[in-house]
Amino acid sequence: MSGNIIKNGLPEEKAKTFWKKLNFGILFDVDGVIARGSTPIKAAIKGMQKIIGPDGKLTVPTSFVTNACNRSSDKAKQISEWLGTEIKASQVIHAQSPLTVFRRYHDKRVLVIGQGKLKEMATDLGFQCICTIEEIRDAFPKLDMVDHANRKKLAENHYEDSKDFQQVEAIVIFGEPNRWETNLQLLVDLLVTDGYPTMAPNGISPNTIPVLACNMDLVFMAEACMPRYILHTA
């Protein structure tokens, strides 16, 4: 009998019938449920084994949701390593995933904010004309005065604003950036100048460029012993 028992405790023949009759799917949160940061939670990984069949595959339709700022393919690979079974990119839903249906913005010039493979993530979602905060800094070096190293560089050399800069038509915030002070300053500059920060505005425009903010968390829990401030706390 022991040879016919699979790891979920069901005899093999009953297990086959059980798997066939399943008529539901499961959505799992990742952060704080399956893992904390990049460290899997042992009890969660053990519990997940109950929906992995004798062939090593998930037995019910399963997707994973997360506010982490990653490419779906990268997150799927990480979860696959934790669970010991293949997870496809299409099974991972990020905070930015709904942007795939925001097609009216896909052909516009968008600034993407966050960390990691920003342009690749934006391209995966369908955006075609993408720039980063670093490109804004390079085009308008005099705007980033909170960076003292930049002040020194400007003092030692003569820099002019780019004449070829293409106007930003929308801002997409995937997640928290490395340097909020620079990002916040340049974001405000773009918002009050309708995406082209070459001249101080006479007033506040009633039609500012749209901001698509993906991750609305105020705090999150990683490996730290206390919650961490995140994107929209700033």
C-alpha positions in Angstrom: 0.0 0.0 0.0 2.8 2.4 0.9 4.0 2.3 -2.7 0.6 3.7 -3.9 0.5 6.6 -1.4 1.5 9.9 -2.8 2.8 12.8 -0.8 -0.6 14.4 -0.1 -1.8 11.3 1.7 -4.2 10.0 -1.0 -4.0 6.5 -2.5 -3.0 6.8 -6.1 -6.3 5.8 -7.8 -8.4 8.2 -5.5 -5.9 10.9 -6.2 -6.4 10.7 -9.9 -10.1 11.0 -9.5 -9.7 13.9 -7.0 -7.5 15.9 -9.4 -9.9 15.5 -12.3 -12.9 16.8 -10.3 -11.2 20.1 -9.2 -13.2 23.1 -10.5 -11.5 26.0 -8.8 -8.4 28.1 -9.1 -6.2 29.8 -6.5 -4.5 33.2 -6.3 -1.6 33.4 -3.9 0.0 36.6 -2.7 3.7 36.3 -2.7 5.2 38.9 -0.3 4.5 37.9 3.3 2.7 34.7 2.3 5.0 32.6 0.3 8.2 34.5 1.1 9.6 37.5 3.0 11.7 39.4 0.5 13.8 36.8 -1.3 13.5 34.3 1.5 10.8 31.6 1.1 8.7 30.8 4.2 9.3 27.2 5.0 5.7 26.4 6.3 4.3 28.0 3.1 6.5 26.0 0.8 5.5 22.9 2.7 1.8 23.7 2.4 2.1 24.4 -1.4 3.2 20.8 -1.9 -0.4 19.8 -1.3 -1.4 21.2 -4.7 1.5 19.7 -6.6 0.6 16.4 -8.1 2.6 13.2 -8.6 3.9 14.5 -11.9 5.5 17.5 -10.2 3.0 20.0 -11.7 0.4 22.2 -10.0 -3.0 20.4 -9.9 -5.2 23.4 -10.0 -5.1 26.7 -12.0 -2.8 28.9 -9.9 -1.5 32.4 -10.2 0.7 34.6 -8.0 0.1 38.2 -7.2 2.8 40.7 -6.0 3.6 44.4 -5.7 7.3 43.7 -6.3 8.8 45.6 -9.2 10.1 42.7 -11.4 9.7 41.3 -14.8 7.1 38.5 -14.7 9.6 36.1 -16.3 12.1 36.8 -13.5 9.6 36.4 -10.7 8.2 33.2 -12.2 11.8 31.8 -12.2 12.2 32.7 -8.6 8.9 31.1 -7.5 9.7 28.0 -9.5 13.0 27.6 -7.6 11.1 28.0 -4.3 8.4 25.5 -5.1 10.4 23.0 -7.2 7.8 23.2 -10.0 7.6 25.2 -13.2 5.8 28.5 -12.9 5.2 30.4 -16.1 5.4 34.2 -16.5 1.8 34.3 -17.5 0.9 33.0 -14.0 2.5 36.0 -12.2 0.5 39.2 -11.8 2.4 42.3 -10.8 1.0 45.7 -9.7 1.9 47.0 -13.1 0.3 44.1 -15.0 -3.0 45.9 -15.6 -1.1 48.5 -17.7 -1.3 46.0 -20.6 -4.8 47.2 -21.3 -4.0 50.9 -21.1 -3.3 50.9 -24.8 -4.0 54.5 -25.3 -0.7 55.2 -23.6 1.4 52.6 -25.3 2.5 54.8 -28.2 3.1 57.9 -26.1 6.4 59.1 -24.7 6.4 57.8 -21.1 8.8 58.3 -18.2 9.1 55.1 -16.1 10.0 55.3 -12.4 11.3 52.4 -10.3 14.2 50.1 -10.1 15.5 47.2 -12.1 14.9 46.4 -15.7 12.5 49.4 -16.2 12.6 49.6 -20.0 12.2 45.8 -20.4 9.2 45.8 -18.0 7.6 48.7 -19.9 8.2 47.0 -23.2 6.7 43.8 -21.8 3.5 45.8 -21.0 3.3 47.2 -24.5 4.9 50.7 -24.2 6.9 51.7 -27.2 8.5 55.1 -26.4 10.2 54.9 -23.0 12.6 57.2 -21.1 14.0 57.0 -17.6 14.8 59.6 -14.9 18.5 59.4 -15.8 17.7 60.5 -19.3 15.7 63.4 -18.0 18.7 64.4 -15.8 21.1 64.1 -18.8 18.8 66.3 -20.9 18.3 68.9 -18.3 21.3 68.8 -15.9 20.5 72.1 -14.2 17.3 70.7 -12.7 18.9 68.2 -10.3 20.3 70.6 -7.7 19.7 68.3 -4.7 22.7 66.2 -6.0 25.7 68.1 -4.8 28.0 66.1 -7.1 25.9 67.3 -10.0 26.3 70.9 -8.7 30.0 70.5 -8.7 30.0 69.0 -12.2 27.9 71.9 -13.5 30.2 74.5 -11.8 33.3 73.0 -13.5 31.8 72.6 -16.9 29.2 74.4 -19.1 26.1 72.4 -19.8 23.1 73.3 -21.9 19.6 71.7 -22.0 19.1 69.2 -24.8 17.6 70.6 -28.0 16.4 67.2 -29.1 14.4 66.2 -26.0 11.0 64.7 -26.8 8.2 65.9 -24.6 7.0 63.4 -21.9 3.3 62.6 -22.4 2.7 60.4 -19.3 4.5 59.2 -16.2 4.4 55.5 -15.1 5.5 54.7 -11.6 6.3 51.0 -11.2 7.7 51.2 -7.7 10.0 53.1 -5.4 13.2 54.5 -7.1 16.7 54.6 -5.6 16.8 58.3 -5.1 13.4 59.8 -4.2 14.7 63.4 -3.8 15.9 63.5 -7.5 12.9 61.6 -8.8 10.4 63.8 -6.9 12.0 67.0 -8.0 12.0 66.1 -11.7 8.5 64.6 -11.5 7.2 67.9 -10.2 9.2 69.7 -12.9 7.5 67.6 -15.6 4.0 67.9 -14.1 4.1 71.7 -13.9 5.6 72.2 -17.4 3.4 69.7 -19.3 6.3 67.3 -19.8 8.8 69.8 -21.2 10.8 71.4 -18.4 12.6 74.2 -20.2 10.9 77.2 -18.8 9.2 78.0 -15.4 5.4 78.0 -15.8 3.3 81.1 -15.4 0.7 79.1 -13.4 -0.5 75.6 -12.8 -2.0 74.1 -16.0 -5.5 72.5 -15.5 -4.4 69.7 -17.9 -1.3 68.1 -16.4 0.2 65.0 -17.9 -1.3 61.7 -16.5 0.5 59.7 -13.8 -0.1 56.0 -13.7 0.9 54.8 -10.2 1.0 51.0 -9.9 1.9 50.2 -6.4 -0.2 51.9 -3.7 1.3 50.3 -0.7 2.4 52.6 2.2 4.5 50.0 4.0 5.6 46.4 3.3 7.2 43.6 5.2 10.5 42.1 4.0 13.2 40.4 6.1 13.3 43.4 8.4 11.7 43.0 11.9 9.5 46.0 11.3 7.4 47.3 8.3 9.4 49.3 5.8 8.2 52.5 4.1 7.5 52.1 0.4 6.4 54.0 -2.7 3.5 56.2 -1.7 4.8 57.1 1.8 6.9 59.8 0.1 
